[in-house]
Amino acid sequence: MAQPLTPITLPPLENPQLEGDWLQSRLLAWLNAEYLPEPANVAIARRVSQVFVRHRLEGEDDLGSLVMAILTELQSFDFSDSFYGEFTVANAVGDLLCDRLGIDRCCGRSITLDL
């Protein structure tokens, strides 16, 4: 039987503004590259960054819990002007954070990335 993946713990939050700016810019780049750049992408990336930083400041460092928190809070976000929805965006955040940590999203193996 396959073993469950171990939880992914983010490093301690040292600079909330820098972390939020990083996530906002990376998510916006991803949103714009995945489909067409659209004004709604800026609002989505900004909102996700705010949610992420708030949860990190509250002491959340588990990646799965952060993704679920973002998903939950984005359920009240208006995606009507966007190609995206809350599930796609929350999953993209998880992928971006895994990439930053050097975690191979496919198989859970650690790799070295220059991000």
N, C-alpha and C positions, 0 to 999 in steps of 0.2 A: 504494500500500500504506500502511496506517495505521502511524504511528510509535508505538513503545512509549512508555508513560508514563515520565517521569523519576522516579527514586526520591524519596520524601518523607523529608526529614531533619528530625527534631525539634530544637528549639532546645536549647542546653546545659541540663543539669539544674542548677538553682540551689538548690532546696529540695526534697529527696526526700520529706520528710514531707508537705509541702503538695501536691506532685504526686500522691502516693499517695492522700491524702485526697480530692483533687479527683476522681480517677478512680473511687475507691470510691463516692463519693456520686452521681456522674453515672451510673455503670453501675447502681447499685442503683435509681435513679429510672427508668432505662430498663427494667430487668427488671420492676419493679413496674407500669409503665405498659403494657408490651407484653401481658402476660397478667394474672393475678391476683397481688397481692402474696403472697408465701409466705416462710416462714422460710429456705428454702434460698437465696433470693436474697441474703441477708445474707452467708452463707458464700461464695457464688460471688464476690460483689463484693470481699470481703475477700481471698480467695485471688488473684484477678486483680490486685488492687492490690499485693500482696506480690511476685508474679512480675514485674510491670511495674517496680516500684522496683528490685528486685534487678538486672534486666537493664540498666536505665538506669545504675545505679551501676557496673556492669561496663563501661560505655562504649558500650552499644548506643544508637544514635540513628536507625537506619533504621526507619521505620514498618512496612514489610513484614516485616522480621526480627523486630520486636517482636510483631507479630500471630502470626507462625509460632511464636515461642517460647511465647506464651500458649497457643496451640492445642495445642502439644506437651505442655506441662506439665499442661494441663487434661484430657488423656486419662486421667490417673490419678485424676481427681477423681470422686467419686460423685454423679452427676446423677440417681439413682433417685428422689429426692424433688422433682424439678424438671421443669418443662415444657421446659427448655433442654438443650442439649448444647454441647460444646466449640466446634464450628464457629460456631454462632450467637453465642455469647458473644465469641469472638475477633473475629469480624466486627463486632460491635457496638462493641468497643473501637476498632477501626480507624475506624469511622464517627464515634465520639465525638471521637477525636483529630483527624480531618480537620475536623470542625465547629469545633473549638477553634482550629485553624490557619487557618480561613477558606477551606478547600479544598472546592469543589463536588464532592461524591462522585459525582455522576452523570457528569460529563464531564471531571473533572480540572482545571477552571478555578478560579482563585482568586476568592473573594468576600469581602465584609466581613460578619462576624457579630459581634454583641455578646454573647459568651459569658463 
